[in-house]
Amino acid sequence: MELLELMRHRRSIRNFTDEAVTDEQLNKVLEAGLLSASGKARRPWEFIVVRDKETLKKLVECRNGGSASLVEANVAIAVVADTEKTDVWTEDASIAMANMMLEAENLGLGCCWVQGRLREAVDGRSTSDFTRDILGYPESYELEAILALGVAESHPGAHSKDELELDKIHNEKF
C-alpha cells in the first residue's frame, strides 16, 4: 500500500477482538519505533511491552478518561524517554509512536494512542508517575504515551481526500 493511502486508512481503534497479536507482528511494530528519526540520533526512547491482562487493567486508571482501550488491547507499548538525553525527547518519542501506529495499520492491526505526558491519573498523580509505579521505569524517564494494540473489532472507513483541510497550507507567509 502506498504511504498516503496507508495514512488515510489509519484510524484510532478502541475496541479489539480476543485474537492475539503475534510475536512477529509485535516485533515489526517495535522495529518501526526503533527505526524512528530522533534529534542528533540520541534515541531517548525505551519501549515497555505489556501483555499481562491484570497490568493492562491497572493501566486504565493512568488517565482521567481516554484510556479504556487499554483493557481491551491484546498488548500495550508504553513509550518512555530519558529526559536527560535530550531536550526534544517529547518530539522523538512522538515520532516513534507515529511510526509504530503506521506499521500497525500496515499489518492490519488496530491501535490507539493513549496520551500520557501532561495528563493526570484517576488518583490525582501525573500519568507518568502512576505508570512508573506499575512499570518500574527510572525517575529520569517520562511517559510520552501508551500504544494500545490489537486486532480491530471493526475498522472505520478511510479518510477521503475531500476531508483534507487544504486551507491550512500557506505559501511563503501565513
C-alpha positions in Angstrom: 0.0 0.0 0.0 1.3 3.5 -0.8 2.2 5.6 2.3 -0.5 8.2 1.8 -3.2 5.5 1.3 -2.0 3.8 4.5 -2.2 7.2 6.3 -5.8 7.7 5.0 -6.8 4.2 6.3 -5.1 4.7 9.8 -7.8 5.3 12.4 -7.8 5.2 16.1 -9.2 1.8 17.2 -10.5 1.5 20.7 -12.3 -1.9 20.5 -10.4 -5.1 19.9 -11.2 -8.8 19.4 -9.6 -11.5 21.6 -7.3 -12.5 18.8 -3.7 -12.3 19.7 -1.1 -10.0 18.2 1.6 -12.4 17.1 5.2 -12.0 18.2 6.1 -11.4 14.6 3.6 -8.5 14.3 4.7 -7.1 17.6 8.3 -7.2 16.7 7.6 -5.4 13.4 5.7 -2.6 15.3 8.6 -2.3 17.7 11.2 -2.2 14.9 9.3 0.7 13.3 9.6 2.5 16.6 13.3 1.7 16.8 13.9 2.9 13.3 12.4 6.4 14.0 14.2 9.6 13.5 15.5 11.5 16.6 17.3 14.7 17.2 21.1 14.2 16.9 20.3 10.4 16.8 20.0 10.4 20.6 17.1 7.9 20.5 16.0 8.7 24.1 13.0 6.3 23.9 12.5 2.9 25.6 9.5 0.7 24.9 7.8 -1.3 27.7 5.7 -4.1 26.2 2.7 -5.2 28.4 0.7 -8.3 27.6 -0.4 -9.2 31.2 -4.2 -8.5 31.4 -4.0 -7.6 35.1 -1.4 -4.9 34.3 -3.5 -3.6 31.4 -6.5 -3.3 33.7 -4.3 -1.3 36.2 -3.1 1.0 33.4 -6.6 2.0 32.5 -6.5 4.2 35.6 -3.4 6.1 34.4 -5.7 8.7 33.0 -9.0 10.5 33.8 -10.7 9.3 30.6 -9.3 8.3 27.3 -7.6 5.1 28.4 -10.4 2.4 28.3 -8.9 0.9 25.1 -6.0 -0.5 27.2 -8.2 -3.0 29.0 -9.4 -4.4 25.6 -6.0 -4.3 24.0 -4.1 -7.5 23.4 -0.8 -5.7 24.1 0.3 -2.2 25.0 3.5 -0.5 24.4 4.5 2.3 26.8 6.8 4.8 25.2 9.0 6.4 27.8 12.1 8.6 27.2 15.2 9.6 29.1 14.7 13.3 29.7 18.4 13.7 30.5 19.5 12.5 27.0 17.9 15.4 25.1 15.5 18.3 25.5 13.5 17.2 22.5 12.5 13.8 24.0 8.8 14.5 23.5 9.2 15.0 19.8 11.5 12.0 19.5 9.1 9.8 21.4 6.1 11.1 19.4 7.9 10.2 16.1 8.4 6.6 17.4 4.7 6.4 18.4 3.6 7.6 15.0 5.8 5.1 13.2 4.6 2.3 15.3 1.0 3.3 14.6 1.6 3.3 10.8 3.3 -0.1 11.0 0.3 -1.5 13.0 -2.0 -0.2 10.3 0.3 -1.7 7.6 0.0 -5.1 9.4 -3.8 -4.9 9.6 -3.8 -4.3 13.3 -5.8 -1.6 15.2 -4.2 0.8 17.7 -4.9 3.8 19.8 -2.6 6.5 21.2 -3.2 7.0 24.9 -1.6 10.3 25.8 0.5 10.2 29.0 2.6 13.4 29.0 0.8 16.3 30.8 -2.1 14.1 31.8 -3.5 13.2 35.3 -4.3 9.7 36.6 -7.5 8.8 38.4 -5.8 9.1 41.8 -4.6 12.7 41.0 -0.9 11.9 40.3 0.6 12.6 37.0 0.0 9.8 34.4 3.8 9.4 34.2 4.2 8.9 38.0 1.2 6.5 38.1 2.6 4.3 35.3 6.2 4.5 36.7 4.9 2.8 39.8 3.4 0.0 37.7 6.1 -0.4 35.0 9.2 0.5 37.0 11.0 2.9 34.8 13.6 5.2 36.3 12.9 8.7 37.7 14.8 10.4 34.8 12.4 8.9 32.3 8.9 10.3 31.5 6.0 8.7 29.8 5.0 10.1 26.4 2.2 7.8 25.6 0.9 4.2 25.6 0.0 2.4 22.4 -3.0 0.1 22.8 -2.6 -2.6 20.2 -4.8 -5.4 19.0 -6.9 -6.9 16.2 -9.6 -4.4 15.5 -13.2 -5.4 16.3 -14.2 -3.1 13.4 -12.4 -0.6 11.3 -14.0 2.7 10.2 -13.6 3.7 6.6 -10.6 5.5 5.3 -10.5 9.3 5.3 -11.1 10.8 1.8 -9.0 13.4 0.1 -12.1 15.7 0.3 -11.6 15.8 4.1 -8.2 17.4 3.8 -8.2 21.0 5.1 -6.2 22.5 2.3 -6.7 26.0 3.7 -4.2 25.0 6.4 -1.5 25.2 3.7 0.2 28.6 3.4 2.8 29.6 0.8 5.6 31.9 1.7 3.7 33.6 4.6 0.8 32.8 6.9 
